[in-house]
């Protein structure tokens, strides 16, 4: 499944030709460079490794620098692998930009959700809580979590207070409603995980992707 790396720039809204207001997430892609290719013969599987966010040499280890210098490539902060067909038309050093996407494409977006810290069951799981009046003294408590005799324990997967957010989440089947090639950005219908400036991965599960003209010039 082919994918690209980008940054969540924020959310806004656009209007369709018939006047419908559409909430969209703006994802800044930038140029992703193919750092290396994996083959079934050598590595046991076929994939490409993309680099994102240029970085200074002093920010990298010697092992990371050696990899970039060996292939005569720029230095990148983030590296991600995407498994593809063996004959996918992308060579090492190729730049992949926003023009590989088209309006109407359905994509999956993966990112790290906002961290909320330690939260109770009402915010974390959407429970209703206790009564608000009539002498009640348990407004936001979780309530009973089991009995002494039966079952005599707390059941597995009981929804309880705890750490919320800061999890890797994938939102599937989001529609691309705009491609800004000049700005290297795409507009995705709906919300995507993460805060402004957080890194996201955009996957395009299209089996006919390799036939697009954007991949024939690398």
C-alpha positions as a Markdown table, in Angstrom:
| # | Residue | x | y | z |
|---|---|---|---|---|
| 1 | Unk | 0.0 | 0.0 | 0.0 |
| 2 | Unk | 1.6 | 3.3 | -1.1 |
| 3 | Unk | 1.8 | 6.2 | 1.3 |
| 4 | Unk | 3.3 | 9.6 | 1.9 |
| 5 | Unk | 4.3 | 11.5 | 5.0 |
| 6 | Unk | 3.0 | 15.0 | 5.9 |
| 7 | Unk | 2.2 | 17.5 | 8.6 |
| 8 | Unk | -1.3 | 18.3 | 9.8 |
| 9 | Unk | -1.6 | 22.1 | 9.2 |
| 10 | Unk | -5.0 | 22.4 | 10.8 |
| 11 | Unk | -8.7 | 22.4 | 9.8 |
| 12 | Unk | -10.8 | 24.8 | 7.7 |
| 13 | Unk | -13.9 | 24.7 | 5.6 |
| 14 | Unk | -14.7 | 24.9 | 1.9 |
| 15 | Unk | -17.9 | 25.1 | -0.1 |
| 16 | Unk | -18.9 | 22.8 | -2.9 |
| 17 | Unk | -20.4 | 24.0 | -6.2 |
| 18 | Unk | -24.0 | 23.4 | -4.8 |
| 19 | Unk | -23.3 | 25.4 | -1.7 |
| 20 | Unk | -22.6 | 22.6 | 0.8 |
| 21 | Unk | -20.1 | 23.5 | 3.5 |
| 22 | Unk | -17.4 | 20.8 | 3.8 |
| 23 | Unk | -15.0 | 20.6 | 6.9 |
| 24 | Unk | -11.5 | 19.7 | 5.7 |
| 25 | Unk | -8.1 | 18.9 | 7.2 |
| 26 | Unk | -5.2 | 20.6 | 5.5 |
| 27 | Unk | -2.1 | 18.2 | 5.3 |
| 28 | Unk | 1.2 | 19.8 | 4.2 |
| 29 | Unk | 3.1 | 17.1 | 2.3 |
| 30 | Unk | 6.4 | 18.6 | 1.1 |
| 31 | Unk | 8.7 | 16.4 | -1.0 |
| 32 | Unk | 9.3 | 12.9 | 0.2 |
| 33 | Unk | 12.4 | 11.2 | -1.2 |
| 34 | Unk | 12.9 | 7.5 | -1.8 |
| 35 | Unk | 15.8 | 6.8 | 0.5 |
| 36 | Unk | 16.1 | 3.0 | -0.2 |
| 37 | Unk | 14.3 | 0.1 | -1.8 |
| 38 | Unk | 13.8 | -3.4 | -0.4 |
| 39 | Unk | 13.5 | -6.4 | -2.7 |
| 40 | Unk | 12.2 | -9.9 | -2.1 |
| 41 | Unk | 15.5 | -11.4 | -3.3 |
| 42 | Unk | 17.6 | -9.5 | -0.8 |
| 43 | Unk | 15.3 | -8.6 | 2.1 |
| 44 | Unk | 12.5 | -11.1 | 1.8 |
| 45 | Unk | 9.9 | -8.5 | 1.0 |
| 46 | Unk | 9.4 | -5.5 | -1.4 |
| 47 | Unk | 9.1 | -2.0 | -0.1 |
| 48 | Unk | 10.3 | 1.6 | -0.4 |
| 49 | Unk | 11.6 | 3.8 | 2.4 |
| 50 | Unk | 10.7 | 7.5 | 2.3 |
| 51 | Unk | 12.5 | 10.3 | 4.0 |
| 52 | Unk | 10.6 | 13.4 | 5.3 |
| 53 | Unk | 11.7 | 16.7 | 7.0 |
| 54 | Unk | 15.2 | 17.7 | 6.1 |
| 55 | Unk | 17.5 | 18.0 | 9.1 |
| 56 | Unk | 21.1 | 19.1 | 9.9 |
| 57 | Unk | 23.9 | 16.6 | 10.1 |
| 58 | Unk | 24.5 | 17.3 | 13.8 |
| 59 | Unk | 21.0 | 16.0 | 14.6 |
| 60 | Unk | 21.8 | 12.5 | 13.2 |
| 61 | Unk | 23.9 | 9.6 | 14.4 |
| 62 | Unk | 26.9 | 8.4 | 12.5 |
| 63 | Unk | 24.9 | 5.3 | 11.3 |
| 64 | Unk | 22.1 | 7.5 | 9.9 |
| 65 | Unk | 24.5 | 9.9 | 8.3 |
| 66 | Unk | 26.4 | 7.0 | 6.7 |
| 67 | Unk | 23.2 | 5.7 | 5.1 |
| 68 | Unk | 22.4 | 9.0 | 3.5 |
| 69 | Unk | 26.0 | 9.7 | 2.3 |
| 70 | Unk | 26.3 | 6.2 | 0.8 |
| 71 | Unk | 23.4 | 6.9 | -1.5 |
| 72 | Unk | 24.3 | 10.6 | -2.0 |
| 73 | Unk | 21.0 | 11.8 | -0.6 |
| 74 | Unk | 19.8 | 14.6 | 1.6 |
| 75 | Unk | 19.5 | 14.1 | 5.4 |
| 76 | Unk | 16.0 | 13.5 | 6.8 |
| 77 | Unk | 14.6 | 13.4 | 10.3 |
| 78 | Unk | 11.8 | 10.8 | 9.6 |
| 79 | Unk | 12.0 | 7.6 | 7.7 |
| 80 | Unk | 9.0 | 5.4 | 7.0 |
| 81 | Unk | 8.6 | 2.2 | 5.0 |
| 82 | Unk | 5.7 | 1.3 | 2.7 |
| 83 | Unk | 5.3 | -2.1 | 1.3 |
| 84 | Unk | 4.7 | -2.2 | -2.5 |
| 85 | Unk | 4.8 | -4.4 | -5.5 |
| 86 | Unk | 8.3 | -5.5 | -6.7 |
| 87 | Unk | 8.0 | -3.6 | -10.0 |
| 88 | Unk | 6.6 | -0.4 | -8.6 |
| 89 | Unk | 8.0 | 2.5 | -10.8 |
| 90 | Unk | 10.0 | 4.4 | -8.2 |
| 91 | Unk | 13.8 | 4.5 | -8.0 |
| 92 | Unk | 16.1 | 5.5 | -5.2 |
| 93 | Unk | 16.5 | 9.2 | -5.0 |
| 94 | Unk | 13.1 | 9.9 | -6.6 |
| 95 | Unk | 11.0 | 12.8 | -5.2 |
| 96 | Unk | 7.4 | 12.0 | -4.5 |
| 97 | Unk | 5.1 | 15.1 | -4.3 |
| 98 | Unk | 1.4 | 16.0 | -3.9 |
| 99 | Unk | 0.7 | 15.4 | -7.6 |
| 100 | Unk | 0.4 | 11.7 | -7.0 |
| 101 | Unk | -3.0 | 12.3 | -5.4 |
| 102 | Unk | -6.2 | 13.2 | -7.3 |
| 103 | Unk | -9.5 | 14.7 | -6.2 |
| 104 | Unk | -11.8 | 11.9 | -5.3 |
| 105 | Unk | -9.2 | 9.5 | -4.0 |
| 106 | Unk | -10.1 | 7.7 | -0.8 |
| 107 | Unk | -7.2 | 7.6 | 1.6 |
| 108 | Unk | -6.4 | 6.2 | 5.1 |
| 109 | Unk | -4.7 | 8.7 | 7.5 |
| 110 | Unk | -2.6 | 7.5 | 10.5 |
| 111 | Unk | -1.4 | 9.8 | 13.2 |
| 112 | Unk | -0.9 | 10.2 | 17.0 |
| 113 | Unk | -3.9 | 11.5 | 18.8 |
| 114 | Unk | -3.7 | 14.4 | 21.2 |
| 115 | Unk | -2.6 | 13.4 | 24.7 |
| 116 | Unk | -5.2 | 14.1 | 27.4 |
| 117 | Unk | -3.5 | 12.8 | 30.4 |
| 118 | Unk | -5.3 | 10.9 | 33.2 |
| 119 | Unk | -9.1 | 11.2 | 32.7 |
| 120 | Unk | -12.2 | 9.8 | 34.3 |
| 121 | Unk | -14.8 | 7.5 | 32.7 |
| 122 | Unk | -17.1 | 10.3 | 31.6 |
| 123 | Unk | -14.5 | 12.0 | 29.3 |
| 124 | Unk | -12.5 | 8.8 | 28.5 |
| 125 | Unk | -15.4 | 6.5 | 27.7 |
| 126 | Unk | -18.4 | 8.7 | 27.4 |
| 127 | Unk | -20.3 | 7.3 | 30.5 |
| 128 | Unk | -23.2 | 9.3 | 31.8 |
| 129 | Unk | -22.2 | 9.6 | 35.4 |
| 130 | Unk | -24.5 | 9.7 | 38.4 |
| 131 | Unk | -27.5 | 11.9 | 39.3 |
| 132 | Unk | -26.8 | 15.6 | 39.5 |
| 133 | Unk | -29.2 | 16.3 | 42.5 |
| 134 | Unk | -31.5 | 14.7 | 45.1 |
| 135 | Unk | -28.6 | 14.2 | 47.6 |
| 136 | Unk | -26.4 | 12.3 | 45.2 |
| 137 | Unk | -22.7 | 12.3 | 46.1 |
| 138 | Unk | -21.3 | 10.4 | 43.0 |
| 139 | Unk | -21.7 | 12.8 | 40.0 |
| 140 | Unk | -18.7 | 11.6 | 37.9 |
| 141 | Unk | -17.7 | 8.3 | 39.5 |
| 142 | Unk | -17.6 | 5.1 | 37.4 |
| 143 | Unk | -20.1 | 3.2 | 39.6 |
| 144 | Unk | -19.9 | -0.5 | 40.4 |
| 145 | Unk | -17.1 | -2.6 | 38.8 |
| 146 | Unk | -18.2 | -6.0 | 40.1 |
| 147 | Unk | -19.6 | -8.0 | 43.1 |
| 148 | Unk | -17.8 | -9.9 | 45.9 |
| 149 | Unk | -19.3 | -13.3 | 45.4 |
| 150 | Unk | -20.1 | -13.4 | 41.7 |
| 151 | Unk | -17.9 | -12.8 | 39.7 |
| 152 | Unk | -15.6 | -12.1 | 42.7 |
| 153 | Unk | -13.2 | -10.1 | 40.5 |
| 154 | Unk | -13.1 | -7.2 | 38.1 |
| 155 | Unk | -13.9 | -8.4 | 34.6 |
| 156 | Unk | -11.3 | -7.9 | 31.9 |
| 157 | Unk | -11.7 | -4.8 | 29.7 |
| 158 | Unk | -13.7 | -2.9 | 32.3 |
| 159 | Unk | -13.9 | 0.7 | 31.3 |
| 160 | Unk | -12.2 | 2.6 | 34.1 |
| 161 | Unk | -10.3 | 5.9 | 34.5 |
| 162 | Unk | -6.8 | 6.1 | 33.1 |
| 163 | Unk | -4.5 | 7.6 | 30.5 |
| 164 | Unk | -6.3 | 9.0 | 27.5 |
| 165 | Unk | -5.0 | 9.9 | 24.0 |
| 166 | Unk | -1.4 | 9.7 | 22.7 |
| 167 | Unk | -2.3 | 6.6 | 20.7 |
| 168 | Unk | -1.7 | 5.7 | 17.0 |
| 169 | Unk | -5.0 | 5.8 | 15.3 |
| 170 | Unk | -5.9 | 5.2 | 11.6 |
| 171 | Unk | -9.0 | 6.9 | 10.1 |
| 172 | Unk | -10.1 | 5.1 | 7.0 |
| 173 | Unk | -11.8 | 6.1 | 3.7 |
| 174 | Unk | -11.4 | 9.8 | 3.9 |
| 175 | Unk | -12.0 | 11.6 | 0.6 |
| 176 | Unk | -9.5 | 14.0 | -0.9 |
| 177 | Unk | -11.5 | 17.1 | -2.0 |
| 178 | Unk | -8.6 | 19.3 | -3.0 |
| 179 | Unk | -5.0 | 19.0 | -4.2 |
| 180 | Unk | -2.8 | 22.1 | -4.0 |
| 181 | Unk | 0.3 | 21.1 | -6.0 |
| 182 | Unk | 1.8 | 24.6 | -5.8 |
| 183 | Unk | 1.6 | 24.5 | -2.0 |
| 184 | Unk | 2.4 | 20.8 | -1.7 |
| 185 | Unk | -0.8 | 20.3 | 0.3 |
| 186 | Unk | -4.0 | 18.2 | 0.1 |
| 187 | Unk | -7.5 | 18.9 | 1.6 |
| 188 | Unk | -9.0 | 15.8 | 3.2 |
| 189 | Unk | -12.7 | 15.7 | 4.1 |
| 190 | Unk | -13.2 | 15.4 | 7.8 |
| 191 | Unk | -10.8 | 15.3 | 10.8 |
| 192 | Unk | -7.5 | 13.4 | 11.1 |
| 193 | Unk | -5.7 | 12.4 | 14.3 |
| 194 | Unk | -3.2 | 14.8 | 16.0 |
| 195 | Unk | -2.6 | 18.4 | 16.8 |
| 196 | Unk | -1.4 | 21.1 | 14.4 |
| 197 | Unk | 2.1 | 20.4 | 13.2 |
| 198 | Unk | 2.0 | 16.7 | 14.1 |
| 199 | Unk | 3.2 | 14.1 | 11.6 |
| 200 | Unk | 0.7 | 11.9 | 9.7 |
| 201 | Unk | 0.9 | 9.1 | 7.2 |
| 202 | Unk | -1.4 | 9.1 | 4.2 |
| 203 | Unk | -2.1 | 5.7 | 2.6 |
| 204 | Unk | -3.6 | 5.3 | -0.8 |
| 205 | Unk | -4.9 | 1.7 | -1.1 |
| 206 | Unk | -5.4 | 1.8 | -4.9 |
| 207 | Unk | -4.2 | -1.3 | -6.9 |
| 208 | Unk | -4.0 | 0.7 | -10.1 |
| 209 | Unk | -1.8 | 3.4 | -8.5 |
| 210 | Unk | 1.4 | 2.4 | -10.4 |
| 211 | Unk | -0.3 | 3.3 | -13.7 |
| 212 | Unk | -0.5 | 7.0 | -12.9 |
| 213 | Unk | 1.6 | 9.4 | -14.8 |
| 214 | Unk | 3.0 | 10.9 | -11.6 |
| 215 | Unk | 5.0 | 7.7 | -11.0 |
| 216 | Unk | 6.4 | 7.4 | -14.5 |
| 217 | Unk | 8.6 | 10.5 | -14.0 |
| 218 | Unk | 11.0 | 9.7 | -11.1 |
